[in-house]
């Protein structure tokens, strides 16, 4: 999956597949996680968030299943 760099102190890059609703997040520590069944609206809000790391911690992590890749 292609990820784009983001301006965040904790998140390095974000990718999203609109066909499978998979969100992929690479953190600055090098870990990559795939989150499943993430609606496109959540991805759009994440990319516009004033704090990407805060959005990941409060919206993405608690609501969507994930695996470390």
Biopython code that builds the backbone (N, CA, C, O; Angstrom):
import numpy as np
from Bio.PDB.StructureBuilder import StructureBuilder

atoms = [
    (1, "UNK", "N", (0.839, -1.175, 0.000)),
    (1, "UNK", "CA", (0.000, 0.000, 0.000)),
    (1, "UNK", "C", (0.887, 1.242, 0.000)),
    (1, "UNK", "O", (1.894, 1.307, 0.704)),
    (2, "UNK", "N", (0.497, 2.202, -0.787)),
    (2, "UNK", "CA", (1.238, 3.455, -0.856)),
    (2, "UNK", "C", (0.817, 4.328, 0.320)),
    (2, "UNK", "O", (-0.371, 4.554, 0.547)),
    (3, "UNK", "N", (1.804, 4.813, 1.061)),
    (3, "UNK", "CA", (1.534, 5.718, 2.180)),
    (3, "UNK", "C", (2.110, 7.096, 1.852)),
    (3, "UNK", "O", (3.112, 7.215, 1.147)),
    (4, "UNK", "N", (1.458, 8.125, 2.375)),
    (4, "UNK", "CA", (1.944, 9.491, 2.173)),
    (4, "UNK", "C", (2.470, 10.024, 3.499)),
    (4, "UNK", "O", (1.871, 9.780, 4.546)),
    (5, "UNK", "N", (3.579, 10.747, 3.465)),
    (5, "UNK", "CA", (4.110, 11.335, 4.697)),
    (5, "UNK", "C", (3.132, 12.364, 5.268)),
    (5, "UNK", "O", (2.446, 13.065, 4.525)),
    (6, "UNK", "N", (3.080, 12.441, 6.594)),
    (6, "UNK", "CA", (2.219, 13.422, 7.260)),
    (6, "UNK", "C", (3.031, 14.206, 8.278)),
    (6, "UNK", "O", (4.089, 13.767, 8.727)),
    (7, "UNK", "N", (2.516, 15.366, 8.628)),
    (7, "UNK", "CA", (3.167, 16.235, 9.604)),
    (7, "UNK", "C", (2.627, 15.894, 10.993)),
    (7, "UNK", "O", (1.585, 16.402, 11.408)),
    (8, "UNK", "N", (3.347, 15.032, 11.699)),
    (8, "UNK", "CA", (2.908, 14.576, 13.013)),
    (8, "UNK", "C", (4.131, 14.166, 13.823)),
    (8, "UNK", "O", (5.121, 13.686, 13.271)),
    (9, "UNK", "N", (4.053, 14.360, 15.128)),
    (9, "UNK", "CA", (5.179, 13.969, 15.978)),
    (9, "UNK", "C", (5.210, 12.469, 16.231)),
    (9, "UNK", "O", (6.244, 11.940, 16.637)),
    (10, "UNK", "N", (4.094, 11.768, 16.000)),
    (10, "UNK", "CA", (4.069, 10.326, 16.260)),
    (10, "UNK", "C", (3.850, 9.480, 15.010)),
    (10, "UNK", "O", (4.291, 8.332, 14.954)),
    (11, "UNK", "N", (3.174, 10.035, 14.009)),
    (11, "UNK", "CA", (2.841, 9.290, 12.792)),
    (11, "UNK", "C", (3.728, 9.763, 11.645)),
    (11, "UNK", "O", (3.828, 10.961, 11.379)),
    (12, "UNK", "N", (4.372, 8.807, 10.968)),
    (12, "UNK", "CA", (5.255, 9.147, 9.848)),
    (12, "UNK", "C", (4.498, 9.206, 8.525)),
    (12, "UNK", "O", (4.704, 10.122, 7.729)),
    (13, "UNK", "N", (3.609, 8.217, 8.287)),
    (13, "UNK", "CA", (2.900, 8.173, 7.017)),
    (13, "UNK", "C", (1.591, 7.416, 7.169)),
    (13, "UNK", "O", (1.405, 6.624, 8.093)),
    (14, "UNK", "N", (0.680, 7.691, 6.221)),
    (14, "UNK", "CA", (-0.649, 7.088, 6.244)),
    (14, "UNK", "C", (-1.015, 6.652, 4.839)),
    (14, "UNK", "O", (-0.785, 7.372, 3.868)),
    (15, "UNK", "N", (-1.596, 5.445, 4.744)),
    (15, "UNK", "CA", (-2.118, 4.948, 3.483)),
    (15, "UNK", "C", (-3.550, 4.499, 3.677)),
    (15, "UNK", "O", (-3.956, 4.164, 4.790)),
    (16, "UNK", "N", (-4.322, 4.491, 2.590)),
    (16, "UNK", "CA", (-5.714, 4.066, 2.689)),
    (16, "UNK", "C", (-6.133, 3.411, 1.394)),
    (16, "UNK", "O", (-5.841, 3.913, 0.308)),
    (17, "UNK", "N", (-6.828, 2.273, 1.512)),
    (17, "UNK", "CA", (-7.373, 1.576, 0.353)),
    (17, "UNK", "C", (-8.891, 1.676, 0.435)),
    (17, "UNK", "O", (-9.519, 1.030, 1.274)),
    (18, "UNK", "N", (-9.476, 2.489, -0.441)),
    (18, "UNK", "CA", (-10.916, 2.738, -0.416)),
    (18, "UNK", "C", (-11.736, 1.524, -0.839)),
    (18, "UNK", "O", (-12.920, 1.439, -0.515)),
    (19, "UNK", "N", (-11.126, 0.584, -1.558)),
    (19, "UNK", "CA", (-11.858, -0.616, -1.981)),
    (19, "UNK", "C", (-12.008, -1.620, -0.848)),
    (19, "UNK", "O", (-13.025, -2.307, -0.755)),
    (20, "UNK", "N", (-10.993, -1.708, 0.021)),
    (20, "UNK", "CA", (-11.022, -2.691, 1.111)),
    (20, "UNK", "C", (-11.242, -2.044, 2.478)),
    (20, "UNK", "O", (-11.379, -2.744, 3.482)),
    (21, "UNK", "N", (-11.277, -0.712, 2.518)),
    (21, "UNK", "CA", (-11.456, 0.047, 3.758)),
    (21, "UNK", "C", (-10.347, -0.240, 4.776)),
    (21, "UNK", "O", (-10.589, -0.301, 5.981)),
    (22, "UNK", "N", (-9.135, -0.412, 4.264)),
    (22, "UNK", "CA", (-7.971, -0.660, 5.121)),
    (22, "UNK", "C", (-7.151, 0.621, 5.233)),
    (22, "UNK", "O", (-6.785, 1.243, 4.235)),
    (23, "UNK", "N", (-6.877, 0.990, 6.473)),
    (23, "UNK", "CA", (-6.054, 2.159, 6.784)),
    (23, "UNK", "C", (-4.723, 1.642, 7.305)),
    (23, "UNK", "O", (-4.687, 0.796, 8.198)),
    (24, "UNK", "N", (-3.638, 2.145, 6.753)),
    (24, "UNK", "CA", (-2.310, 1.707, 7.185)),
    (24, "UNK", "C", (-1.562, 2.912, 7.742)),
    (24, "UNK", "O", (-1.470, 3.958, 7.099)),
    (25, "UNK", "N", (-1.033, 2.745, 8.944)),
    (25, "UNK", "CA", (-0.325, 3.833, 9.616)),
    (25, "UNK", "C", (1.073, 3.382, 9.991)),
    (25, "UNK", "O", (1.261, 2.351, 10.637)),
    (26, "UNK", "N", (2.046, 4.173, 9.575)),
    (26, "UNK", "CA", (3.431, 3.943, 9.994)),
    (26, "UNK", "C", (3.781, 5.011, 11.024)),
    (26, "UNK", "O", (3.635, 6.208, 10.779)),
    (27, "UNK", "N", (4.246, 4.546, 12.179)),
    (27, "UNK", "CA", (4.643, 5.456, 13.243)),
    (27, "UNK", "C", (6.131, 5.766, 13.115)),
    (27, "UNK", "O", (6.866, 5.045, 12.440)),
    (28, "UNK", "N", (6.566, 6.830, 13.760)),
    (28, "UNK", "CA", (7.976, 7.226, 13.681)),
    (28, "UNK", "C", (8.907, 6.166, 14.272)),
    (28, "UNK", "O", (10.092, 6.141, 13.941)),
    (29, "UNK", "N", (8.394, 5.293, 15.135)),
    (29, "UNK", "CA", (9.237, 4.231, 15.689)),
    (29, "UNK", "C", (9.432, 3.083, 14.698)),
    (29, "UNK", "O", (10.117, 2.106, 15.003)),
    (30, "UNK", "N", (8.827, 3.202, 13.511)),
    (30, "UNK", "CA", (8.989, 2.199, 12.463)),
    (30, "UNK", "C", (7.881, 1.167, 12.404)),
    (30, "UNK", "O", (7.772, 0.442, 11.415)),
    (31, "UNK", "N", (7.060, 1.080, 13.434)),
    (31, "UNK", "CA", (5.970, 0.104, 13.439)),
    (31, "UNK", "C", (4.876, 0.521, 12.463)),
    (31, "UNK", "O", (4.550, 1.701, 12.332)),
    (32, "UNK", "N", (4.316, -0.485, 11.778)),
    (32, "UNK", "CA", (3.238, -0.256, 10.823)),
    (32, "UNK", "C", (2.042, -1.078, 11.264)),
    (32, "UNK", "O", (2.170, -2.263, 11.571)),
    (33, "UNK", "N", (0.872, -0.442, 11.293)),
    (33, "UNK", "CA", (-0.361, -1.117, 11.680)),
    (33, "UNK", "C", (-1.388, -0.945, 10.586)),
    (33, "UNK", "O", (-1.479, 0.111, 9.958)),
    (34, "UNK", "N", (-2.180, -2.017, 10.358)),
    (34, "UNK", "CA", (-3.304, -1.965, 9.427)),
    (34, "UNK", "C", (-4.591, -2.032, 10.236)),
    (34, "UNK", "O", (-4.789, -2.933, 11.051)),
    (35, "UNK", "N", (-5.457, -1.059, 9.992)),
    (35, "UNK", "CA", (-6.761, -0.985, 10.652)),
    (35, "UNK", "C", (-7.828, -1.338, 9.630)),
    (35, "UNK", "O", (-7.765, -0.906, 8.479)),
    (36, "UNK", "N", (-8.813, -2.131, 10.057)),
    (36, "UNK", "CA", (-9.793, -2.701, 9.137)),
    (36, "UNK", "C", (-11.171, -2.062, 9.268)),
    (36, "UNK", "O", (-11.565, -1.602, 10.340)),
    (37, "UNK", "N", (-11.897, -2.046, 8.140)),
    (37, "UNK", "CA", (-13.267, -1.526, 8.070)),
    (37, "UNK", "C", (-13.348, -0.052, 8.471)),
    (37, "UNK", "O", (-14.282, 0.372, 9.151)),
    (38, "UNK", "N", (-12.359, 0.708, 8.038)),
    (38, "UNK", "CA", (-12.318, 2.144, 8.334)),
    (38, "UNK", "C", (-13.037, 2.885, 7.206)),
    (38, "UNK", "O", (-12.604, 2.821, 6.055)),
    (39, "UNK", "N", (-14.123, 3.583, 7.518)),
    (39, "UNK", "CA", (-14.845, 4.316, 6.469)),
    (39, "UNK", "C", (-13.989, 5.429, 5.854)),
    (39, "UNK", "O", (-13.094, 5.977, 6.497)),
    (40, "UNK", "N", (-14.289, 5.740, 4.605)),
    (40, "UNK", "CA", (-13.549, 6.817, 3.928)),
    (40, "UNK", "C", (-13.649, 8.130, 4.694)),
    (40, "UNK", "O", (-12.691, 8.902, 4.730)),
    (41, "UNK", "N", (-14.794, 8.386, 5.304)),
    (41, "UNK", "CA", (-14.981, 9.629, 6.060)),
    (41, "UNK", "C", (-13.982, 9.718, 7.214)),
    (41, "UNK", "O", (-13.456, 10.794, 7.493)),
    (42, "UNK", "N", (-13.722, 8.608, 7.877)),
    (42, "UNK", "CA", (-12.753, 8.608, 8.982)),
    (42, "UNK", "C", (-11.354, 8.898, 8.452)),
    (42, "UNK", "O", (-10.584, 9.617, 9.088)),
    (43, "UNK", "N", (-11.029, 8.350, 7.305)),
    (43, "UNK", "CA", (-9.721, 8.622, 6.696)),
    (43, "UNK", "C", (-9.601, 10.098, 6.335)),
    (43, "UNK", "O", (-8.568, 10.716, 6.597)),
    (44, "UNK", "N", (-10.645, 10.670, 5.736)),
    (44, "UNK", "CA", (-10.619, 12.093, 5.375)),
    (44, "UNK", "C", (-10.438, 12.971, 6.613)),
    (44, "UNK", "O", (-9.642, 13.910, 6.602)),
    (45, "UNK", "N", (-11.177, 12.664, 7.676)),
    (45, "UNK", "CA", (-11.057, 13.448, 8.908)),
    (45, "UNK", "C", (-9.666, 13.306, 9.515)),
    (45, "UNK", "O", (-9.109, 14.278, 10.026)),
    (46, "UNK", "N", (-9.104, 12.101, 9.461)),
    (46, "UNK", "CA", (-7.756, 11.871, 9.971)),
    (46, "UNK", "C", (-6.748, 12.752, 9.236)),
    (46, "UNK", "O", (-5.896, 13.381, 9.865)),
    (47, "UNK", "N", (-6.842, 12.798, 7.922)),
    (47, "UNK", "CA", (-5.889, 13.563, 7.134)),
    (47, "UNK", "C", (-6.021, 15.072, 7.353)),
    (47, "UNK", "O", (-5.066, 15.814, 7.121)),
    (48, "UNK", "N", (-7.194, 15.532, 7.798)),
    (48, "UNK", "CA", (-7.422, 16.960, 8.048)),
    (48, "UNK", "C", (-7.249, 17.339, 9.515)),
    (48, "UNK", "O", (-7.307, 18.520, 9.858)),
    (49, "UNK", "N", (-7.040, 16.358, 10.376)),
    (49, "UNK", "CA", (-7.001, 16.617, 11.817)),
    (49, "UNK", "C", (-5.852, 17.549, 12.193)),
    (49, "UNK", "O", (-4.760, 17.468, 11.631)),
    (50, "UNK", "N", (-6.115, 18.430, 13.145)),
    (50, "UNK", "CA", (-5.050, 19.331, 13.612)),
    (50, "UNK", "C", (-3.994, 18.545, 14.376)),
    (50, "UNK", "O", (-2.828, 18.941, 14.411)),
    (51, "UNK", "N", (-4.392, 17.438, 14.986)),
    (51, "UNK", "CA", (-3.452, 16.539, 15.647)),
    (51, "UNK", "C", (-3.707, 15.121, 15.140)),
    (51, "UNK", "O", (-4.639, 14.449, 15.582)),
    (52, "UNK", "N", (-2.871, 14.682, 14.212)),
    (52, "UNK", "CA", (-3.050, 13.352, 13.628)),
    (52, "UNK", "C", (-2.872, 12.274, 14.695)),
    (52, "UNK", "O", (-3.662, 11.333, 14.762)),
    (53, "UNK", "N", (-1.845, 12.405, 15.523)),
    (53, "UNK", "CA", (-1.622, 11.425, 16.579)),
    (53, "UNK", "C", (-2.776, 11.369, 17.564)),
    (53, "UNK", "O", (-3.168, 10.291, 18.010)),
    (54, "UNK", "N", (-3.319, 12.527, 17.903)),
    (54, "UNK", "CA", (-4.471, 12.579, 18.798)),
    (54, "UNK", "C", (-5.684, 11.899, 18.189)),
    (54, "UNK", "O", (-6.410, 11.186, 18.881)),
    (55, "UNK", "N", (-5.909, 12.115, 16.895)),
    (55, "UNK", "CA", (-7.034, 11.484, 16.199)),
    (55, "UNK", "C", (-6.862, 9.969, 16.180)),
    (55, "UNK", "O", (-7.817, 9.225, 16.405)),
    (56, "UNK", "N", (-5.646, 9.520, 15.910)),
    (56, "UNK", "CA", (-5.382, 8.079, 15.904)),
    (56, "UNK", "C", (-5.689, 7.490, 17.283)),
    (56, "UNK", "O", (-6.331, 6.445, 17.382)),
    (57, "UNK", "N", (-5.231, 8.158, 18.344)),
    (57, "UNK", "CA", (-5.415, 7.631, 19.699)),
    (57, "UNK", "C", (-6.855, 7.667, 20.182)),
    (57, "UNK", "O", (-7.278, 6.774, 20.916)),
    (58, "UNK", "N", (-7.616, 8.677, 19.788)),
    (58, "UNK", "CA", (-8.977, 8.808, 20.315)),
    (58, "UNK", "C", (-10.058, 8.234, 19.408)),
    (58, "UNK", "O", (-11.113, 7.822, 19.892)),
    (59, "UNK", "N", (-9.813, 8.200, 18.103)),
    (59, "UNK", "CA", (-10.842, 7.747, 17.161)),
    (59, "UNK", "C", (-10.494, 6.405, 16.517)),
    (59, "UNK", "O", (-11.324, 5.495, 16.502)),
    (60, "UNK", "N", (-9.296, 6.274, 15.993)),
    (60, "UNK", "CA", (-8.944, 5.082, 15.213)),
    (60, "UNK", "C", (-8.678, 3.872, 16.112)),
    (60, "UNK", "O", (-9.330, 2.839, 15.964)),
    (61, "UNK", "N", (-7.737, 3.990, 17.030)),
    (61, "UNK", "CA", (-7.353, 2.838, 17.864)),
    (61, "UNK", "C", (-8.517, 2.219, 18.637)),
    (61, "UNK", "O", (-8.642, 0.994, 18.652)),
    (62, "UNK", "N", (-9.375, 3.020, 19.281)),
    (62, "UNK", "CA", (-10.441, 2.393, 20.070)),
    (62, "UNK", "C", (-11.558, 1.768, 19.244)),
    (62, "UNK", "O", (-12.308, 0.940, 19.762)),
    (63, "UNK", "N", (-11.690, 2.143, 17.971)),
    (63, "UNK", "CA", (-12.869, 1.734, 17.195)),
    (63, "UNK", "C", (-12.613, 0.668, 16.129)),
    (63, "UNK", "O", (-13.554, 0.020, 15.671)),
    (64, "UNK", "N", (-11.361, 0.478, 15.731)),
    (64, "UNK", "CA", (-11.106, -0.409, 14.590)),
    (64, "UNK", "C", (-10.076, -1.485, 14.945)),
    (64, "UNK", "O", (-9.062, -1.212, 15.589)),
    (65, "UNK", "N", (-10.364, -2.706, 14.509)),
    (65, "UNK", "CA", (-9.422, -3.813, 14.705)),
    (65, "UNK", "C", (-8.194, -3.569, 13.871)),
    (65, "UNK", "O", (-8.262, -2.961, 12.803)),
    (66, "UNK", "N", (-7.044, -4.056, 14.373)),
    (66, "UNK", "CA", (-5.813, -3.857, 13.626)),
    (66, "UNK", "C", (-4.852, -5.014, 13.825)),
    (66, "UNK", "O", (-4.994, -5.830, 14.736)),
    (67, "UNK", "N", (-3.875, -5.052, 12.944)),
    (67, "UNK", "CA", (-2.740, -5.977, 13.070)),
    (67, "UNK", "C", (-1.479, -5.190, 12.800)),
    (67, "UNK", "O", (-1.473, -4.227, 12.034)),
    (68, "UNK", "N", (-0.409, -5.623, 13.447)),
    (68, "UNK", "CA", (0.899, -5.027, 13.162)),
    (68, "UNK", "C", (1.495, -5.761, 11.978)),
    (68, "UNK", "O", (1.474, -6.990, 11.927)),
    (69, "UNK", "N", (2.027, -5.010, 11.027)),
    (69, "UNK", "CA", (2.595, -5.640, 9.822)),
    (69, "UNK", "C", (4.100, -5.633, 9.883)),
    (69, "UNK", "O", (4.758, -6.118, 8.963)),
]
sb = StructureBuilder()
sb.init_structure("model")
sb.init_model(0)
sb.init_chain("A")
sb.init_seg("    ")
for serial, (resi, resn, name, xyz) in enumerate(atoms, 1):
    if name == "N":
        sb.init_residue(resn, " ", resi, " ")
    sb.init_atom(name, np.array(xyz, "f"), 0.0, 1.0, " ", f" {name:<3s}", serial, name[0])
structure = sb.get_structure()
